[in-house]
Amino acid sequence: MIGLNSAMIRAALPIVAALVLTAGGYAKAGAGAGVTTAVSELSEPQTGTVARVEDGETLELTDGSVVRLIGAKAPSSPLGWRGDRPWPLVEEAKQALDQLASGAEVELRFGGTRVDRHGHALAQVFVVKGRTRVWLQQALVAAGLARVYSFPDNRACVAELMAREAEARAARKGVWGVSAYRIRDAAEDPEQIARLKHSYQLVEGVVAAVGGGAARTYLNFGQDWHTDFTVEIDRKDKAAFASAGIDLGALAAKRIRVRGWIEWRNGPMIRASHPEQIEVLPADAAPNPVRPEPHAAGAVAL
């Protein structure tokens, strides 16, 4: 296992354990009620017991059902990656979730599509501990052991999770202190971004131009749209961005951060289907520098 393993787990788990849902609402332990609107976005709970943790975002319950922690993307290696060392933080995230949830009674609450095409439940998950509830997604994101990952049909609680992610990123916790998960610069060599094809990434940069036609809108980050990084928005999704106050046509010269899966179509691109994928940043926002984990150098070079 790479050298950051035990140190990262020791640093992350106290943060994870401190995040609870009190009878009055979401709060950090000892910090008061701290009620948020997150729980109001979710269904009444269904209950179960965790039999085992499959990975950093997947649980199996004693009744055989599988639950995905919707909204939280655990660390994972790019598809097809081969290396002689484990990919950073994959095992750490699983261990943290195992310590929180293995054998525990849980509540499943839903805020969108409830089941994926594999038959897995898509839920916000809370570990029941007496009168408190540990919100697993919030705990993992706050510890830097997951990134926020939303879907057009599953957007509940994203604002709360994004706030926790921003705090973890500012503190360089977990994935935010490891170069394998760094926010990519849209202006970097397109071939470098293309090597991340089929992986979930955050990419940041200044939009050079907004183009497209009736069917699609393209946010181009370079002068050559045939090769440079691009964000694609389908016509059917434009209304959702407008409703969220994002004027796609006015994004030229704006610095934005986009999250999604890297594809290749006339250069590297991300398809954005809903507004939570795009953050419009202040003009003077600086990219987040990362202090690479020295022990993981062989694993994170891309």
N, C-alpha and C positions, 0 to 999 in steps of 0.2 A: 504493500500500500504506500502511496506517496506520502511525503513527510508531513503534510499539513493535517493529516487525518485526526490524530488525537487532540491536537491543539484546537482545531476547528470545532470538534464536538464539544469540548469543555467550554468554549466560548459561546457556542450557540444555544446549548440546552438551558442555561439559566434564563435566557431571554424567552425561549419557547415556553418554559414552564410558567412564566409570569403573566402570560397573556390569557385572560379569562373573560367569560361572559357572566356577569353577576345577575342576580334576579332583576336588577334595574336596567341592564343593558351591557354593551361592550365596554370593558375597562381594562386598564392594567392593574394588576393586583396592588392594593393599597393606594390607588390613585383616585378613589371615589367612583361614583356611578358611571360618569363619562358616557351617557347614553348617546347612541348614534342612530341613524335611520336604517342601518344595514339590515337589522332583523325584520323590519317592516316590509322589506322587499321579498321575503322568503315565505314558503308555505309552512303549515303546521308540521311538526316533526314526525318522522317515522323512526322507529328505534331498532337497534340490533346490537350484536356483540362482535367485536373484531376477532377473527380467528388467526389471521396473520397479515403481515405487511408484505406486499409483493415488490414494491419499489417506493421511491420518494413521493409518489402521488396516487398510489393504488392500494386499496384495502380489500381483503376478502373476509366476509362475515361468516358466522357459524352456520347460517342457512344456505351457504354456497354462493350467495350473490357477491358480485364484484362492484366496488364503488370507486369511481375516479374523483379525486378532489378537484372539482371544477374551479377554474379561475387561478390555479397555481401550477406552474410548469416547473417540475423538478429538474435538477441538473441531469443532462444526458449527453452522450457523445453524438457527433454528427453521424447520420446514416452511412453505413459502410466504412466507418473509421476503423483502422487497424493500428495497434500500437503495442508496445511491450509493457506499458504501465496503465493502471486503471485511469479512466478519465476523471478529472478533478471533481470532487464533491458529490459524485453519484452515490457512493456508499455512505458518505456522511449524512446525506439527506435521508436515505433509507433508515439509517440507525436512529436519527432524531425522531422520525415518524414512528418507528417501532417502539421507542421508549415512551412516546406519548400515547400511542393508541393500542398496542398489542394487548389483547385480552380485555380491553375496555368496553364498557357500554357506550354506545354512541347514538346521537340523534342525526338524522339526515333531513336537511331542509332544502327545498328546491326553489329556484328562481327563474327557471326557463325550461328548456327541453330536459326531460327527466331521464331518458335512456338513449345511449348512442347505438350505432348500428351493430355493435358487438353484444348488445344486451347489458352493458355496464351502466349502473346508476350514475348520474351526473349530479352530485350534491355538494352543498356546503355542509361540512361535517363538524360536529361538536362532541367532544368527549365529556361524558357526564361524570362529575365529581361532586356528589352531594348537591348543594344548591348552586354550584358554579358550573360553567360550561367552558371548556377550552376549545376555541375556534381554531381548527387545525390549519386551515389556509392562512389565516392571519398570522398565526404563530410561525409558520415556516417562512412566509414572505418577510416578516419582521426580522427573522434571524438571518436573512440572506440565503436561505436554503431553498428558495423557489422564486421564480419571476411571475409577474401577473400575466395571465393568458386568458383572453376572453374570446367569445364567439358571438356572432350576430344574434343567435337565439338563446344566449346565456350570458347576460350582461349584469345580472344582479350582483351587488356588493363590490363591483369593480372600483368605484371611487374610493371606498375605504381601503381596499387592498393596494391601490396605487399610492395612497398616502403613506402606508407602511413601507412600501417598496422604496419610495423616495428617501425615507429616513434611513433605511438600511444601506442604500446606495451612498448617501452622504457620509455615512460612518464606515464605508468600505467593508461591510460585513459579508461573510460568505462569498457568494459568486461575484460580488462587486469588488473584491480584492484579488480576483484571479483573472489573468489575461484571457483565458479560454472563453470567458463570458463577457468580455469588455463590450461596451457600446461601440459599434463599428462606425468609422468615419465614412460618410457617403462619398467623399472625395478620394478615398484611397483607391489603389489599383483595382479595377473591376475584377481582374482575375483572382485577386485575393478574396474578395467577397464571394465570387462564384465558387470557390473551393468549399464554401459553407452551404452549398446547395442541399436542400432537404433538411436544413436545421433551423431551429427557432432562434431568431436574432433580434436585437435592437440596433437600429441604424439611425444615425443623426447627421444632419447637415443642412446647408442652405439650398432651398429650391432655386434652381437656375431659371426654370421656365415651366409654365403650365400649358400642356397641349392636349391633343385628342380631338374627338368629334362627338357625334350624337351618342355613340355606343359606349365610349369610355373616356375617362379623364386620366391624363398621365402627369405625374409630378416628376420632372426631370432634374437630376442633380448635376448634370454636366452638359457640355455643349454638343456632344455626340450621343444622341439617344440610342444609337445602334449598339453602343458598348457600355455607356455609363449606367450607374444605378438609377432605377426608376421605381416609383410607386404607381400601381394601377388601381383605379376605382371604377367599377362597373356602373353603368347608367342606373340600374335598379337600386343601387345603394346610395346614390347622391342625396336623396331626400333625408336619409338618416344623419348625414353629416351636416346638412343645412339646419335640421332641427336641433342639433347639438351646438349650433353657433359657429361651425367651421365652414367658411366660404372657400371652397376649393379653388375657385378662380382667382382668389386674392392671395394665394400662398407664395407666389413668386417673390423671391428675395427674403422670404421668411425662413428662420431656422426652425426645423421641426424634428421630432423624434418619432420614428415609426417602428412598430414591432410586428413580427409575423414570420412566416416561413420563406426562406430564400428560394426563389425559382430562377430559371434562366429563360429569357425571351428577349432577344436583342440586347443582351447584357443581363446582369443580375437585377432581380426585381422582387418586390413584395406586393401581394394583392391585399388591399385594404377594403374590407367589407362593412366595417362599422366604426364609428368615431372614436371608440376607446383605443383603437390602434394608433391614432395620430395625436401627438402632443405638440401644440404650437408653443415654442419656447421664446423667452425674451431675446431680443436682438443681441444682447451682450453675453448671452449664456455661453460658458466655455465647456468644451468636451470634458467628460469625467476621466481624469488620468487614472491609470491602474498601476499599482505596485505588483508586478508579477510575483507569484509564489516561487521562490528559487528552487525548491525541491521538485516542483512540477514542470520544470522547463521542458523536459522531453515529452511530456504529455500534452502540453498546450500549444506547441508550435504548429501553426497552420500554413 
